[in-house]
C-alpha cells in the first residue's frame, strides 16, 4: 500500500462518494481576467472571459486554454447541444485544426446538408483526441473526416514521437469504427515552412507522415483523400496562390480541396449527395 499522507477521515469521505460541492475559483492575482473561471467537477465548466486584444494577452490566453481546457471542449459545446436537440442528421463531421476551422469561412456552402465543421485553430492530435467524443461521436455522424498533424509537426503542444502522433490518429479512427462511424483520413497539407515556427523544415516529415497515413488507411479499409498531391509545389510547400502564408489555404486552395472532399464522402457513404454543388 502506498502511503499518501492524507488523514484517514478524509480518505473515507472521498471514497464514500460524497457529493461534489460548488466549484470555487482558484486564488489569483488582482486583475486576473480568469479569476472567476470554474474549476473542479461542475455542471458548466466553460469559462467566460475576454478575448485577447494583443500579443501579450494572446500568449496568456493560450496558456490558460492549455491548462484549463486543453482540448477546447467548450468551443463547440453550445453548437453540439443545439444540433443534438434539433435531431438533425449529421452525415460527416470534419475534425481538424485551423485548416479545417477556416474552411467554413472560405466556403460556407460546403458545410450544409449534414456536413459539420469541427476544426479548431492551433490544435494537435492529442487535443483532438480529448474532444473526439464530444465533437464527433456524440453527434452520431455517418462518417468523420480527420485532417491533422500540421501542428504536431510544428510542436504546438511540445515534442512528440511520430509513433505517438500516429497513435492518436489510430485511436480516433478506432473510436469512430467502434461507434459505427466510417472514416475518411485526409493527408496533411503541404508546407515548406511554418510562420510561427520558422526554424522548422516540415516538408519531408509531412511527406513521410502521409506515406504512413495512406498505408494505414488502405490496411484498415478507410478512405484516404490526398490534398497534398493537389496543393503541393516542387519545394514541398503550397503552390502559389493556394495559401495565404504557406500553410493556410486561400479560397483558391479550398476550391481545389472541395471536389476531393466531396468525392471522398461519396465514395465512403455511397451517396450521390457527395457531388460538387
N, C-alpha and C positions, 0 to 999 in steps of 0.2 A: 504493500500500500504506500502511496506517495503522500508524504506529509505536506499539507498545504499551508498550515499556519492559520487557517480560518477557524474561529471558535465553533465548537460542535453545535451550539444552538442555531447559529446562522446557517450551517450546513443542513441541519434538519429542516429549517424553514425553506431553504432553496429547493430541496428535493421533495418537499411536501406539496409542491405545486401552488405556492402562494400566488394570488392574482397579481399581475404587474400593476404598478402604480402609474399615475400620470407622469409623463416624462417632464423633466426639468432641464432647461438649457444649461449647458456647461458654463462654468465661470469663464468669463472672457474679459479682454481689456476694454476700457471705456471707448465708446465709439465703434466697436466691432459691429459691422453690418450683419454678421451671422449670429449674434448673441442670442437671438430668440429662436434659432433653429431647433426643432425637436431632436432628441436623442433617445436611444433605447428602443424597446418594443412598444410601438404606439399604433393607433388606428390610422393616422395620416402622417407618414414620415416625411412628406415632401415639404421642403422649406420654401419660404417666400423671402427673397432678398433682392436688393438692387442689382441690375445688370452692370457689368464692368464698363467704365467710361474711358479708361486709359490703360496704358501698358502695365502699370503697377497694379491697378485693380484687377486686370485680366489675369495676371500671374497669381494673385491671391485667390481669385475665383477658381482657377484650375486646381490649385492645391486643395481648396475647400471641397471641390467635387470629388477629387481622388480619395479624400478621407471620409466624406460624409455620404456620398452616393457614387461609388466607384463605377458602377455600371450605368449610371444615369437612368435608373428605373423611373424617376419622376418625369423625365422628358415627355414620354408618351402616355403616362398613366391616365390622364383625363380622356384623351382621344381613344385609348383602348377601351375604357369603360363605356364611352358613348357608342362605340362601334358594336360592342357585345350587347349592349342594352337594345340597340336598334335591330338586332338579329340579322344584320346584313351578311350575305355570303362573301367570304374572303377567298379569292382564287389564289393569289400569290402575295406573300409578304417579301419585300426587298429588304434584307438585313445587310447593313454595311456601315461604312464610315462617311466622311464628308462627300465622297464621290457619289454615294447613294443619297445622302442628305440633300445635296444641291440639285439632284436630278429633277425633283418635283418642281423646283423653282424655274428650271430651264424648260420643262415640258410637263406642265400640269395635266395636260390631256391624257398622258400615258397612264397616270395613276387614277383611273376610273374603271368602272366595270369589274370591281373586285381586286384591283391591283393596289397594294398599300405600301407606302414608303415608310420604312423604319430605320433610316440611316441617322447616325449621329457623328458630327464632325469630330475628328481627332481620335476616334476610338480604335483600340487594338482588339485582337481576338479574345483576350481574357475578359475584357469589358463586355463584348458582345455575348459571350457565353453566360455572363451573370444575368443579362436581361433577356436571354433567349426564350425562357418560359413565358415571361410577361408579354413580350413584344411579338412572339411567333406562336408558340404552342397554344397559348390561351385564346388566340384569335381563330384557331381551327382552320387554317388555310388548306387548300388542296396542295399547294407547293410553296417552297421557300427558295428565294434567290439569294445566295450568300456571296458577297464580294468583299474581300478583306485582305489583310496583311500589309498594306501600304504603311500603316502607322507602326506595325510591329517591326518592319524593316527600318523605319525611321527612328525607332526607340522611344516612342511617345510615353510609354509607361515603364521605361527601363530596358534592361537587357533580357534576352531570352534565347534559348537554343532553337534551331529550326525545327527540331523534333517537338518542342513544346508548342510552337505555333501550329504545326501540322496537327498535333493532337487536339488543339482547340477546334480546328476545322472539323476533324473527325468526330469529336464529341457533339458538336452542333448537328452534323449530318446524322449521326446515330440517334440522337434525341428526336430529330424530325421523323426518321424512319420508324422509330418505336411508337410514334403517335400517328402513323398513317399519313404523314406529310411527305410528298415527293420532293426530291432535292435537285436544285439547279446550282451548280458550282461555277462561279464566274472567275475568269482569270484575273489576277491582279493587273490593273492597267499599267502601261509603261511609265517610267520616269527615269531620266538621266541624272537628276539631282532633286533634292528637297530644299525649298527656300528656307524652311525653318530649321534645317539640319544640313548646312551647306558642305560640311566636310565629308559627307557620305556619298558614295558612288553606287547607287542601288540597282542599276540596270542588270548586272549579272545575277544578283540574288533574286530579282524578280523573275528572270527567265528560268532559273533553276527551280524556284518555287512553283511556277506554272507548269513546268515539266512534271513535277511530282503530282500536282493537282489534277492534271489531265489523266495521269495513270491511275490515281486514286478513284476518280470519277468512273473511269472505264471498268475498273475492277469491281466496283460496287453497283454498277447499273445506274449511276446518276448522270444527269445531263451536264455536259460541260459547254460553256459558252465562251468563246475566245475573243474578248475585246482587245487583248494585247496585240494580236496579229493585225487587227484592223486599224489600230491607232498608232502603232509604233513606227518610228523612222529608223534610218541606218545606225544612229548612235544609241538606239535602245530607249530613246525618250519619245515624247509625243511628237507627232508630225506638226509642222507649222499650221497654226490656226485651230488646232484641236484642243489646246489647253491655254488657260489664262496665265498660268505660272509654271508650266511644265508638268503639273500634277493634276490639277482640277480641270475637267473638260469644260469647254465653251459650249454654247448651244450647237455649234457646228460639230463638236466632238460627240455630244449626246445624240445628235441626229444620225451619226454613224452607228452608235451603240443601239439605238432603238430597234431597228429591224432585227438585229441579232438577238436582243432580249425577247422580242415577240416570237421569233422563230423557235427559240429555246422553250418558251412557255407552251407553244402549240405542240411541239414535239413531246414535251413532258406530260401535258394534260390531254393530248389527243383531241384538241379543240380548234376549230377554225376561228374562234374568237381571238386567237393569238396573232392574227394577221395585222399588218400595219393599218391603222385607221387614218 
